[in-house]
Amino acid sequence: MNFKEREQVYGREEYYWGTEPNQIAERTVDIASSIANEPTAIDIGAGEGRDSVLFAEHGWKVYAVDVSQNGLEKASRLAERRAVDIETIRADANGLTLPTNVDVVYSAGAVQYIHPEKRTRQFDHFKSQTNANGVHAIFAFVDHPEIPTPPDWTENEYFYDPGELADHYEDWKTIQYDEIVFDDDSGSEPHQHGAEILFAQNPSE
């Protein structure tokens, strides 16, 4: 979806992506549970807040970041309904500056909006603001040779080359790395995506 379409979708009463957390978020909770008793996390591309709220329910300090004001307002309402607190930040991932050092950087569906020329700068910044032993959980759409460009792909989204995401973390410890192809029925017609999911840990100082 482009920005206008996303604002329209997020402006509706119902939650487009639902309110149950992504499996990647649940895996992030499992991995990060040993880092700190109350980790500080930033959810880049938080959308309507389903994953941010999960983190807050585990006692985390959570910053929910998205470019969509409608999405962030729904995230705040979901947090209130679940009796937890999150702090929302309206920002574009291309120019995002983390407000503080964090233990967890999480992004499931937003890093494709970071322009290729800005990726090294942004990933280096996110890493520099991550505490020792902190974890990054990143989902990236990949240019898969056997999968056509999805019908809902926009001009502001950029595929990653296979292995490119891992290259940004070559100096970190890889906890888990998955290459996947999955079916998607969002948008105008059913289609497939190629993606990579990386869980990486900042080496202790």
N, C-alpha and C positions, 0 to 999 in steps of 0.2 A: 504493500500500500504506500502511496505517496502521502505527504504530510496532510493535505486537505482531506483525503479519504480517511486517514487515521483519526483526525480530529472529529470527523462526522461519526465514525464508528464508536469512538470512545465517548462521544457525547450522548450516546443512547443509554437508557437505564440499565439494560442488561450488560453483563460482562462478556465481551467478545471472546476472550480466551478462557472464560470461566474463572472460578475463584480457587480452584484446587491447584497446588503448586506443581511446577514442572519437575520431572524426575531428576533433572540435572540439579535443581535446587535441593532436593532431598539428599542426593549424593554429596552435595557440598556440605550439608549439615553433618553428615557422617564423617567426612574427612576433617572438617574444621573443629570438630568437638574436642580434639586433643590439643588445639593451639592455645586457647585461652578460655577461662570460665565464661566470660561475657565478651566475645569478639566484637570488634567494630567492622561493619561491612558496608560496601557500596554496591548497589545494584544498578548497573549501567544499562539503560533501556528497560526500566522497570514497568513500563506500560501501565496497566491497571492495578498493579501491586500484588499480584498473587504470590510471587516469590519473596518479595520484601516482607510481606506479612508473615510468611512462614519463618523467616529468620528472626523477626521480632518476637514471635511466639516462643522461640527458644532462648529468649533473654538477650538477644544481640542488640547493639546499637546500630541502627540501620539508616543509611542515606539512600533514598529512592530517587534515581535520576532519570528524567525523560524529557524529550523536547515537547511533548504534548501536555498542555495544561489540563485538558479534559481527562487524560489518563491519570495524571497526578492527583486530581481532585477525587477521582474514583478510588485511587489507591488509599488516600486519606480516609475516605468513607469506609472502605473495607477494613482498614486498621482499627478504626473506631468501633466498628461492629464486632471485631474480634478482641476488643479491649486491650490493644497494644499500641505502642507509639512508634511512628516512623517519621523521619524528617525528609521532606520532599525538596528536590532541587530541579528547577527547569533549566536544562542545558543541552547543548548539542555535543555529541561525543567527540566531534572534531576539535572542539576547543575546550573541552572539559578539564578543569583543574580540580583535583581532589581537595576537599575542604580540610582534611586532616590526614594523619597517618592511619592506615587501616590494617586489619588482619586478613580481610577477605575482599577480593575484587571479583565480582560476579557479573557475567553478561551472557544472556541467552537470547540472542536475536538482535543485537544492535551494532556489533563491531563491523558489520558489512557497510555501515553508513560512514565509517571513517575512510576518508579518501586515501588511496594507496600512498600518496606522497607524504601523508601525515601519520602513517601507522607507526613508523619507528619512533617518532617523537612522542606519540601518545602512549604507546606501550612502555617506553622507557620511563615516562612520567609515572604511569600507574605502578610500575615496579619500584621506582625510587620512593614512592609514598607507602610502600607495604612493609610492615614490621618484619623483623627476622622470624623465620618459620611460617610467615603468612602464606596464604594460598590464593591462587587465581583459578577461577573456573570459567572457561571461555568456550562459547559455541560459535563457530564460524562457518558460513556457507562457502562451499568450495566449488571451483569450476571443474566439474566432473565431465570427462570427455564423452561419456555415454548418456548424459542427461541433458536435454534441451533446456534453454533458459525458461524458467517458470513464467506463466502468463501474468503473474502479479508482481514480477520484478520491475523495479523502477529505475529511472535514470540517476537517482541519488544513491543507489546500492552498487557495491563493488565486490565481486567474487574474490576469494583468496585462492592462490595457487596451492595445489596439494603440498603439504608440508610447510607452508609459509608460516602458519600460526606457531608451529613448534619451533621454527627458527628464531622467533622473537624471544623464546624462553630457553635457548640453548645453554645459558649459564645458570639455569635453575634446575631443580630436581623434578623430573617428570613422575607424577604419582599415577596418572592414568591417561591414556591417549587412545581415542576411538575414532575410526573412520566409518561413517555410516551413510546409507542411502535410505530415505524414508518417504512414504506417501503422504501427501498433503491435500486436503479438500477445501482449504480456505481460498478465497478469491473466486474467480469466474469459472474455473473448471479444475477437476482433479489433476494433480501433477506430482512430480517427484523432486526431491532435493538431494544434493550431495553435501555432506557436512563433516566437520571434524570437531571433536570435543576434547579439550585439554584441561587437565587438572595439574597444576605445577606449583611447587613450593619454593619460596625464597630461602636460600641456604642460611643457616644460623651464622651470626657474626662471631 
